[in-house]
Structure formats: C-alpha cells, structure tokens
C-alpha cells in the first residue's frame, strides 16, 4: 500500500505541535543524534562535511541541515511535508540552502548527485527500506556514504503501550514489524516510542 499521501497529511497536521515539543532538543546544539542526543563528535558518523554535497532525507524543520550548511556543506533538505518545509524555511537564517518536497521512496534527483545522504529518524523511519535505500544508493556518487539513525525493531517489539515504556518482555512479533500503522492510513517503517507518544498527543 502506498502510504506517502497519508504520511504527508499526518505530518502536515502535526508539524507545528511536533516542532514546539521537540525543537528545543533537536535544535539545541548541532550534531546530536537521536532521542538520546549522542554527539556526532563521539560517533564520527558524518565527519568533515566542508564542500560536500549533502542530502538530508526527512529534514523536518532543518535543524541538522542548518548546522551542516553553517559548516560549509552544500546541503539540500528534503521532506514529504509542506508544513515541515515551511518550518525549515522560516528557521533557515543564513546560509541559505535548497528545500525540496519529495519522498525517500522516489528521490527527485539525478544519479550520482551527492557525497553524503543522511537522516536522523527522518525518511528512513517512514519509507520502506527496500525502496528508500536503493534510491539513496542511486543518488550517491562513487565512494559516497549513507548514514542514518532509526529505532531498533526491539523498541517496538518490547514497548508496552499501557505504561508507555520499554520492557524486557517481547510484546509483538519481531518478524512481523515491517510497518507500523499510525492511523488515517499513515504508516512508518519503524517508529520509536517517543514519536509515538508525540503523535498521540498531537491527535488529541
């Protein structure tokens, strides 16, 4: 099932609430990965981006893109949601960088366009990996890198909805966790509990 239209509607609806809740953490300091804010200086996942052509898959309000553009990267921010892109444009400041609406499953870029494609709980948390990863490979130049941070399937498999916390008990079939229904036909490929709680709060 094509979940792109439903995912776009979902993020257009919850964008403002999501950014109000999470921008202080996401945008608080540059290069912090995931809900635990692990410094990239520790992980060394991206390295020096100066002069590199960089694509952020699912840029949201552009917190990562802004940071890398300020370091001298030639960044392009891609997001499915018009509302998320509007938030990125409003927060951009200088330097400026292009924002493109599109889906990770169907990247609107030529082959061999980027040195680095990355996302931090972005496009690869929502797009089916068997579609999105080949697209990332297609737009990467020879020697380029795909870097991403997504939730482990164990988050979902061991997450207790009633207590809103991780447990040590298997609560869902690990091998059945291909997509997660988010309501209104929206689907994620693997969703972390922190975002699931945010989505629930935004729907109220």
Secondary structure, DSSP 4 states (H G I P E B T S, - for coil): ---HHHHHHHHHHHHHHHHHHHHHHHSSSSSEETTTTEEHHHH-SS---TT-EEEEES-TT-HHHHHHHHTT-EEEEEES-HHHHHHHHHH--SS--EEEE-BTTB--S-TT-EEEEEEESSGGGTS-HHHHHHHHHHHEEEEEEEEEE---HHHHHTEETTTTEE-SS--S-GGG-S-EEEETTEEESS--HHHHHHHHHHH-
